[in-house]
Amino acid sequence: MLDAEYLDEPDLVFGNQREEKDPRLGMSQFGPYFSPGEKAPTPGRIRVGIIGSGETTSWGEKVILRLGPPIESSHTNKWLYPDFDGFSLTSRVQCEFSVMESQDGLILPQEDRDVLSVADSNLRIAAATNLIVSKVEKFLAEDSPPEVLLIALPPDIEEFCGIGDRTRGAKRPSFTAQEKLLADLRESGQRFLDDWGLEVTGGPEPPPDKDYDLRNAIKGKVMRLRQAVPVQLLRAEPAHKFLEGTGVGDGSLLPAHFAWNLATGLYYKAKGRPWRLAKLPPGTCYVGVSFFRDLRSPDQRLQTSMAQVFTHSGDGFVLRGSEVMVDEGSREAHLSERQARELLSGVIRKYRDKAGTDARRVVIHKSSGFSHEEVTGFVSEIGNRSYDLVSFHSDDPGRLLRFGEFPVLRGTLLSLSPRDHLLYTSGYIPRIRTYPGVRVPEPLHLRHEGASPIKSIAAEILGLTKLNWNTTSFATRQPITLEFARQVGRVLSELEPGAEVQDHYRFYM
């Protein structure tokens, strides 16, 4: 007999400390969150700079201005896809977008043709990325730089450098025999003169600049600029569908929903706080530990550890850790005891810097099981603090089926053993009167070690599925600690090891 129970849907906090379970309804009724010591939410005005060709900057500006007035939802389920109330000084949001015009942001026809003339797809993606980043750099050098940048991609750059037939195979790195040999020698412990800071002359020419994904490369290179600001990429097709009022798909790109997602994402990137969770315990540091593959390393057995850190108020930060080898048997990457201590030491230090106080409790979510060395290292660094270690497993231990039109309720928790549990973060949601999925919902398989009861752990995970400011959907399947691990890792993988990166989450969205 399985032990099952239902957990209440967590509340979000909006303006004037008012609570609501749905992000869009909360923003419509109460406006964005602001602290009790503030009189109104900030920012009130957001300057948006646009990078693109003459044609794309024109429709990019129209898209931004269309976010001002309300947009009625054409979907039959207004709970699932509600009306967009508009971002203006007179709406509940009390914020408006303004477009900054600058000739420095224009991509000239000849520059466009120069990019398209590059034959190799990886070199072509790098050429497009460097062209766009050069425009960003000039834009940010102006006296009053924008808070956020919109990259309105020219259609030909999107076709030749984005994801499609023109870049088939671009995401699979290829290396010369010499590069592979050097990687193997370094792995075996061989040292080279440049390891001691000695300059080597007469050797081979440095490899040309290659990039593998246009979006990730732009975000990675822009965040390294001295005056970096977050960027938002916008493609021509969804922009035109939005302006025409038609939308595409099953409702996810209907104009009202598209406006909610774009406006809220821009608001968060400009340091706004759309909402926060109502009942996360103060003093708790939430950490998501995952790994990504370095695209620039010839040794594809290497992965790099990464931590996504969230305070109880919902502020998110990213830390890049050390390189680890993938175990050939389990095909999983694990930290050594020392690497686990060092990564968590940086996490706790980052939390203290950002939250202004020391963490009293540490919750670690991991995208695979914890090894003995990882547990030892993490617990050693945690010290006297309270802690909970939660691993998320990809196996399928079974699913619940029920009679009727809709599946199991989101928030259903089943305990398989004292350590193993199933949590449904997707399923039927009473608040929106439907199940917003297309397949039988799959639960998260959790394995827990720590002092807190599993009901509290599961309630926290449910809450953390509602902190994705890149979408205003009711919730995501995974908690924010792990939801964007792959996306963040892809941005970091476009950068050289050791490159300085921005730590705030808004630069990776």
N, C-alpha and C positions, 0 to 999 in steps of 0.2 A: 504494500500500500504506500503510494507516494504521498509525501507531506507537501501540500500545495496551499498557497494563499495569494490573495490579491493585494497589491500595494497601491495606495492612492496616488493619483497623478500629482507630481510636484508643482508648486506654485512659483511663478516668476514675479519679480517686483519691478514696478514701473514708476512713473512720476508720482510725487506726493505719497510715496510708500504704498501705493495701491497694488493689489495683487490680482493676477489673472493667469490662467493656465496656458492660453494660446498667445504666442508672441505678437501676431498681427492684431488681434482683438485688444490686447493690452496696450499696444502702441496707439491704436485708434481711440481708445477710451481715455487713457491716462497720460499718453506721451512717454518719452524715454525716461529712464531712471536718472534721478539726481539725488545727491546726498541730502540729509536733513538740514545741513548748514548752508545749502545753496538755495537761491530763490527760483531758479529755472534751469532747465537742462542746457548743457553746452556740448558742442558749439552751436551758435545761433545762425551763423553764415559759414558756408564752406566754399572756398575757391577751388574750382576744378580746372586744371590745365588740360588741353587736348593735344595729343601728338598724332599726326596722320597726314595724308595727302590733302589737297584742297577739297576734294569730294568727300572724303571720310570725316574730316574735321567739321564739315557742314552738317552731315547727319549726326555726328557725335554731339554737336551742340544742341541739335533739336531733341535728341534723346534726353540730355540733361535737363533742358527746359521743360520737357514733357513730364518730368517728375514733380513739378510744382502743383498743378491742379489735381483734383480727385479723378479716379478712373473707376468706373463701375465694372464689377466682375460679370462676365457673361456666362459663368458656370452655374449649373442648376443647384449645386451644393455650396451655398454661401458660407457654411461653416468650414468647409475644406479650402475654398478659394474665395475669401471675402473681398469686398471692395477695397480699393486703395484710396486712402484719405488725402494723399498729397503731402509733400514736404514743403511747407511755407511757414512764414512767421505767424500766420493767423490760424494754422492748423494746430492740433494737439502736440505735434512734434516741435513746433516753434523753431524750425530751422529751414533755411532755403539754400539752394545751390546757385552759384553764379559761375559763369564761364569766363576764364581769362583768355584773352586773345594775344597771340604772339607769333610773329613770323619765324621765330627760332624753333617752333614746334612743327613746321611744315616739312614734309618729305618731298623733295623736288623730283620731277619726272626722270631726270638723268640719274639721280641717286637710286631711284627705283629700278631703272634699267640696269645699272651697274650690279645691283644685287642679283637680279634675275639671270645675268650672264654667267654667273659662277656655276660650273658644271657639277661639282661634287656637292651632294645634298648637305652634308655636315658643315662644309665650308660655307655653303650658301646660307644656312640657318645662322651661322656665326656672323656672316656679313650683315644680314638683316638685323640681328640682335644689336650688333655694334653701331649700326646706323641709327636705330631707334634710341639706344642709350646715349649716343652723342647729342641727339635732339633733346633728350631729357636733361642732360647736363647743362646745355645752354639755357633751357627754360628755367632751371632752378637757380641759375646765376643772376636772375633778375632781382630787382629791389624787393618786390613782394611776391615771393614764390607761392605756388598753390599748395594747399594742404593734401591734395591727392591728384593723381594724374590718370587721365583716361587715354588708353592707347587704342585709337580707332584704326584697326588694321586695314590697310589697302587690300582689296580683293586679290590682286596678283601676288602680293607677299604672303597672304594667307594660303593661296593655292600652292605656291612654289616652296614655301617654308613652313607651313603649318602641318597638320596631320592629314595625310592623303596619299594618293598615288605618286605625287611628285617627290615625296620624302620616304618612300618605301625603303625600309632597312636602315633609316637614319638613326633609330634608337638602339641599334645593335652596334656597339663600339667595335672597331677593328684596329688591330695593332700590328706593327712591324715585328719581324723576328727579333730585331735588336731590342725593341722595347720589352718584349716578353722575356728575353734573356736577362736584361737588367732587373726586371721585376723578380725573376727567380733567384738571381744572385743576392738581391737585397733580402729576400725572404730567408735565404740560407745563412744570413748574418754577415755577408760581405759588406765592407765599408768602402766608401769612395771619397775622393779628395774634397768634393763639394760638401760632404757631411761635416767637415771641419772649417767650412767657410772659405775654402781656397777656390779661386776662379780657375777654371779649366779652359784653355784656348786651343783652337785647332781641331776641336771635336765636331761632331755632326751639328747641323743647323737645328735650332729648336723647332719642335713640331708646329705646324700652322694651327691657328686658333680654330677649334672645332666646337660646335654645340650640337645637342641632340634633340632638344625640344624647345620650340620658340618661346612658348609661354614661360617655362621654368627658367630658361636662360635669361630672358628679359628681367624677370623678378630677381634672380640671383645677382645679375650685374648691376641693376639699379640700386639695390640695397647696399652695395659697396661704395656708392658715391658719398662724397663728404657731406652733402646736404640731401640725403636720401629721403624720399617720401614714398608711401605705398602707391602701387599702380593697379589699375583695373583694365583688363583687356576686353575689347568689345569687337565682335565679328559683324560682318555686314548683314548676313541673313537674319539673325535674331533682331538686330537693330531695325531693319526695314519692316519686319513683321510687327514689331512693337509700334512703330510709327504708323503703320497702316491699320493697326487695330485688329489684326486677324489672329495673331498668335499661331503656334504650331503645337503638335503633339496632343497629349491627353489632358491638358490644362496647365502643365508646368510652365509653359511659355505663353499663356494667355496674358494680355497686356497688364491687367491688374496684378497678377502674381509676379510677372517679370519686374514690374515697377517696385513691388515690395522688396524683392531680393536685391535688386541693383541699388535702390536708395538706402536700404539698411546696411548693405556692405560698404558703400561709400561713407556713410555716417560713422561706422565703426572704424574704418581706415583713417578718418579724419579725427580720431581720438574721442569720438562720441561713445556713450554707454547706452545701448538700446535697452537692455534689461539685465537683471542679475537674478540669481536664484534666491528664493526666500529663506531657506532653512539650512544652508550648508554651515556646518559647525565652524565658528571663527577659530583662527589659529591652525587650520588644517592645510597642509601643503599636498596638493594632488599632482602626481607625477605619472606620465605615460612613457614607458621605456620601449623603444623599438629600434630597428636597424634598417639601414639602407645601403645599397650597393653603389660604390664609387665608380661612375661611368668613365672617369679619366685614368683609372688604374688598370694596367694590363692583367693584373692578377685578380680575376673575378671571384676568387675564393674569399677575398677580403670584403668585409662589410664594416660600416661605421655606426657606432652607437649614437643614439639621439634621445634626448629627454624633452618632453613637452610639459611645462610646469604651469599649474593654474592655482591661483590663490582662492580663498573661500569667496572672494568678491567677484571672481570670474576673470580677472586679468590673466592673460596667457603669454608665456615666454618660451623660447626655444634655446636649448643648449646642445651643442655638438660634442660628442664624446670621443673615445679612442677607437682605433681600428681593431677588429677581431676577426678571427678565422672561422669560417663556417665548418661545423663538424660534418665530416663526410658520411657518417653513419646516420645521424638524425636529420641532417640537412638544416639544422638550426644554428644560429649564432648565439653565443653566450659570452658574458663578461667574465674575466678573472676576478678573484676576490679584490685585488688592488684596483682594477678598473671600476668595479662596482662602488668601492669606497670613494674613488676620485670623482666619479660622475655624480653621486649623491651629495658629496661635499659641495660641488659647484651648484647643485640644485638648491640646497639649504641656504647657501650664501646668496644666491639670486633671490630666493624668497624673502630673506631678511632685508635685502636692499630695496625690493619693490613693495613689500607689505609694511615695512617700518617696524617689524617686530619679529621675534624668533618663532619658528614653527613649533607648536606644541604637539602636533600629530602629523605623521607622514603616511600617505596612502599611495602605494605604487601599483599602477596597472601595467601589465606586460603583455605583449602580443604573442608570447609563447610561454612555456613553462619556466619556472625559476630553477636554475641549477643550484647545487649545494654551495658552490663558490659564490654565486650571486647573493644567495640568502645570507651567507656569512658576512660578505662585504657590506651589504645594505644594512643589516642589523647592527653591525659594528659602528657604522657611521651614524645611524639613528640614535644610538646611545640610550638615554633615559626617556626619550620621547615615546609616546604611544604610536603604534604602527599597525598597518594592515597591508598584506601583500596579496594581490588578486591577479591571477593569470587567466588569460582568455584563450581557449583552445578551439582549434578549427575542426575537430572531429564532430560527427553528427550522432549524438547519443539517442536520438529519437525526437519526435515532435508530437504535440498535442493536436488532436482533431476533435471538432465538436459538430453536432448536428445544427443545421440552420444555415442562414445565408452568410453569416460572418464568422471569422475564425476566433481563436482564443483572444482574450483581452490583453492589451498592452498592460504590463505591470504584474503579470502572473509569475509567481516564483515557485519553483519546485526544488525540493532538496532530495538529491539522490543518495547522499551520504553526509556525514558531518563536514566534509571538505568540499564536495562536488555539488554544484547547483546549476539549475537552468533558469534563466531570467528572460522573459519575453519583453524586449524593448520595442518590438513591432507587434501589431495586432489590431484588433478593433479598438477604436478610441471613442469613448462615449461623448467627449467634448465636441468632436467634429462629426459625430453621427455616422462614421464609416470606418472602414479599414483602407488606408491610402496605399495599399500595395497591390501586387498582381499575382503573387504566388502564396503558397502556404507559408506563413511566417516562421522563420527559423530562430530559435532562442540562442542566447549567448550561453556558452558553457563556461562557467566560472569555477575556479579552484581557489579557495580562500585560506589564508593563514594569518591569524592576528587576534587582537583582543575584542574587536567589535562583533556584535551579533550579525549574522548574514542578512537579516532583514534591514538593518541600518546600512550595510554595504550596498545592498541592491537598491535601496531608496536613493542613495547618493549617485549610483550609476544612472538610474532613471533621470535624476536631475541633470547630470552632466551630458545627457543626450539632448538637452534643450539649450545648450550654450554654443551652438554653431551659428555665428553671425554672418556666415556666407550664404545662408538661406534662412528664410522666415518660415519654413515648414514647421509643423508642430513639434517634431523631434527627428533625430537621426537614429540609426540602429545602434551604433557604437557610441560610447561616451567621448566627449571632445578630447580627452586625454589621448585617445587612439584614433579618433575618426579621421584626422588629417595627417596622421603619421606618414603615410605613403606620399601624400602631396608635398609635405614639408621636405621629406627625404629627397624627392625628385628635384626640388629647387636646390638643395644643398649639394646634390650630386653633380650639378653643373659647374660647381666652383672647385678651385684647387684646394687640396688639403691644407689646413692652416689659415685659409683666407678669413679675414674678419667679416662677420656677418651681423646683421641686426638681430636683436633677440626678441623683439615684440612680435606677437602672433600676427598682427595686421599686415606685416610685410609679406607673408606667405599665402594669404587668402587669395 
